[in-house]
Amino acid sequence: MTVTGIITAIIVGLIIGALGRLVVPGKQPIPIWLTIVIGIVAAFIGSFIAGALGFATGAGFHIGELILQVVVAALGVFLVSGMYGRRSVHR
């Protein structure tokens, strides 16, 4: 993976994570860096699923792939914010 590929993955992860965060209702108590990480992971998982289902054939932009990535990101934000929000300090 090149430097350009890494920068592109971070930018796409930011966008996918933000879209996933917008889809989930309510306030999510997770930091922006975690949203970016969720978005990057969701982009890879969504691309894999889209390829397996035949949505992402060939090069270029595919709306079905983007929708899958956002759905995976929303699920990730939902799950992580639920776990992250339950952390508390008992004294």
C-alpha positions in Angstrom: 0.0 0.0 0.0 1.4 3.4 -1.0 1.3 6.6 1.0 -1.4 7.9 -1.4 -3.4 4.7 -0.6 -3.1 5.2 3.1 -4.2 8.9 2.9 -7.1 7.9 0.7 -8.2 5.2 3.1 -8.1 7.8 6.0 -10.2 10.3 4.0 -12.7 7.6 2.9 -12.8 6.3 6.4 -13.6 9.8 7.8 -16.4 10.2 5.3 -17.8 6.7 5.8 -17.5 7.0 9.6 -19.2 10.4 9.6 -22.0 9.1 7.4 -22.4 6.0 9.6 -22.5 8.3 12.6 -25.2 10.4 11.0 -27.4 7.4 10.4 -27.3 6.3 14.0 -29.9 8.3 16.0 -29.0 10.1 19.2 -25.7 11.2 20.6 -22.7 8.9 20.3 -20.1 9.3 23.1 -17.1 8.2 21.0 -14.2 10.4 19.9 -13.6 11.4 16.3 -10.5 9.2 16.0 -12.6 6.1 16.8 -15.2 7.2 14.3 -12.4 7.4 11.7 -11.1 3.9 12.6 -14.7 2.5 12.4 -15.1 4.2 9.0 -11.8 2.7 7.7 -12.7 -0.8 8.9 -16.3 -0.4 7.6 -14.9 0.7 4.2 -12.8 -2.5 3.9 -15.6 -4.8 5.2 -18.2 -3.1 3.0 -16.0 -3.4 -0.1 -15.4 -7.1 0.6 -19.1 -7.8 1.0 -20.0 -5.8 -2.1 -17.4 -7.7 -4.1 -18.7 -11.0 -2.7 -22.3 -10.1 -3.7 -21.2 -8.8 -7.1 -22.1 -5.1 -6.5 -18.5 -3.9 -7.0 -17.5 -5.3 -10.4 -14.7 -3.5 -12.2 -13.0 -0.2 -11.2 -14.7 3.0 -10.3 -17.4 4.2 -8.0 -20.4 1.9 -7.2 -23.4 3.2 -5.2 -24.2 -0.3 -3.9 -20.7 -0.6 -2.4 -21.0 2.9 -0.7 -24.4 2.0 0.8 -23.0 -1.3 2.2 -20.0 0.6 3.6 -22.3 3.2 5.3 -24.5 0.4 6.7 -21.5 -1.4 8.1 -20.2 1.9 9.6 -23.5 2.7 11.2 -23.6 -0.8 12.7 -20.0 -0.3 14.0 -20.8 3.1 15.4 -23.9 1.8 17.1 -22.1 -1.2 18.7 -19.0 0.7 19.7 -20.9 3.7 21.1 -22.9 1.3 23.2 -19.8 -0.3 24.6 -17.9 3.0 24.9 -20.8 4.7 26.7 -21.1 2.0 29.4 -17.6 2.5 30.6 -17.6 4.1 34.0 -15.4 4.5 37.0 -16.7 3.0 40.2 -15.2 4.5 43.3 
